[in-house]
């Protein structure tokens, strides 16, 4: 019976170690299909563009309460690319869409 008790204790410890999800501060969607697409450009602290992502259908912008932003770039049948951005590391600008 002792090995089973140890296994249960390890499982409980693993569950407790996982932090709860970060609460969402805001959740917005920008339509990109009517305007010919949207472009997300992210720059480093030196102002150099280091990331460019495009979306043809929509961009879902989720602002988390910890200050990070999640951009879900919807490209229709091609799928959805997710970009998670820390406000301390990158500055991003989204152009296009309504």
GIFENLIN-V662368 format. One record per pair of residues at least 6 apart in sequence whose C-alpha atoms are under 7 Angstrom apart, sorted by the first residue. I is the first residue (numbers start at 1). J is the second residue. If there is no record, write none. Layout:
# GIFENLIN-V662368
I;J / I;J
This chain:
# GIFENLIN-V662368
22;64 / 22;65 / 23;64 / 23;65 / 24;62 / 24;63 / 24;64 / 24;65 / 25;63 / 25;64 / 25;65 / 26;62 / 26;63 / 27;61 / 27;62 / 27;63 / 28;60 / 28;61 / 28;62 / 29;58 / 29;59 / 29;60 / 29;61 / 30;58 / 30;59 / 30;60 / 30;97 / 30;98 / 31;57 / 31;58 / 31;59 / 31;97 / 31;98 / 32;38 / 32;55 / 32;56 / 32;57 / 32;58 / 32;96 / 32;97 / 32;98 / 33;56 / 33;57 / 33;58 / 35;96 / 35;97 / 36;56 / 37;55 / 37;56 / 37;57 / 37;96 / 37;97 / 38;54 / 38;55 / 38;56 / 38;94 / 38;95 / 38;96 / 38;97 / 39;52 / 39;53 / 39;54 / 39;55 / 39;94 / 39;95 / 39;96 / 40;52 / 40;53 / 40;54 / 40;92 / 40;93 / 40;94 / 40;95 / 41;49 / 41;51 / 41;52 / 41;53 / 41;92 / 41;93 / 41;94 / 42;49 / 42;50 / 42;51 / 42;52 / 42;90 / 42;91 / 42;92 / 42;93 / 43;49 / 43;50 / 43;51 / 43;90 / 43;91 / 43;92 / 44;50 / 44;89 / 44;90 / 44;91 / 45;89 / 45;90 / 54;73 / 55;73 / 55;74 / 55;75 / 56;74 / 56;75 / 56;76 / 57;74 / 57;75 / 57;76 / 58;73 / 58;74 / 59;71 / 59;72 / 59;73 / 59;74 / 60;71 / 60;72 / 60;73 / 61;69 / 61;70 / 61;71 / 61;72 / 62;69 / 62;70 / 62;71 / 63;69 / 63;70 / 67;87 / 68;85 / 68;86 / 68;87 / 69;84 / 69;85 / 69;86 / 70;82 / 70;83 / 70;84 / 70;85 / 71;82 / 71;83 / 71;84 / 72;80 / 72;81 / 72;82 / 72;83 / 73;80 / 73;81 / 73;82 / 74;80 / 74;81
